[in-house]
Every structure is written in structure tokens, then in C-alpha cells.
Amino acid sequence: QKPTVTMLGAALWFAEQGLRIFPLSPGTKIPFRGSNGCHGASSNADILRGWWADDPDANIGIATGHLIAVVDIDGAPGQKSRVDHWESTFGPIDEMSIAKVLTPRSGGLHIYVPAQNDGNKANIFPGVDYRGNGGYVVAPPSRTDVGTYRFLGTPNFKEMVS
């Protein structure tokens, strides 16, 4: 039987990879009320322990633009765009991906890539957004009423940091 990963344990692991983390209200993609969301994100283990001590079921947000950016594929329209633009765009994105996360939405995929120091861009192609500076994504093993965020394969943050 696989060991159960706690939200705090996962948050601490992400922080060890150098990512900046913050809590989301349990079962949602929404930062805690009164928090600074991605702008208050931290990789400090003591700060993370404090946040998750207050609410152990809090989902995990990863601030983008610092170490990683994320190409956000939303459902069937995003998957069609991924196929239609594979040669020019998504093949190269796949080559540089650090991690891939299946989102609970059918056909949803987050592709983590090295940060490029640019901002968020909506609708790059139909169903495709980019999360950069000032953005965030929901991280595994967070859950919403639709389902759980899960890694597809093994993430490789260490290679990027070294």
C-alpha cells in the first residue's frame, strides 16, 4: 500500500525543490482569505508548517514565474490546440518540461517549464493559458470537488535547479 502524502508533506517537498508555496482554501483553487496568495508565497518550512497547522486540509498553490512557469491545457479545446500546434510549439515545450500534472478536469494538463521572466497570458491558443510572474497553479495532491491533481510521471525539479 502506498503511503498517504499529507498536504503539509507535499508543500514541504515542493519548497525543498525551491518552489514558493501558499495555502488554498480546502477543496478549492482560491487563496486563503486575507492572505497575499501567490505574492505571499514562501519556501520557508517554518512558515509552511504554520499555515498547514492552521488548516491541514488546505490545498497547495505554487507561485509561478520564480523558478517555474506553467502551460495550462484546459480540456478538449486545449488538447486540440496541443495537437494542432505540436511541431511549432508543444513539441519544444514537452522537451523542456520539468513536470506534468493531470488536473481533475477531463483533458486538463499543467506542463511545468523553466520560468522565462514573463507574465501571465490567457488564450495563447484556444484552451491554453500561460502562468508566469504573478500567477499560480494548484499542485498535487490538492483536491477539488471535481477530483485530485496528480503527477504524470516523475517530476524533475532538481535537474533544473542544479
Buried (B, 14 or more C-beta within 10 A) or exposed (E): EEEEEEBBEBBBBBBEBBBBBBBBBBBBBBBBEEBEBBEBBBBEBEBBEEBBEEBEEBBBBBBBBBBBBBBBBBBBBBBBBBEEBEEEBBEEBBEEBBBBBBBBBEBBBBBBBEBEEEBBBEEBBEBBBBBBBEBBBBBBBBBBEEEEBEBBEEBEBEEBEE
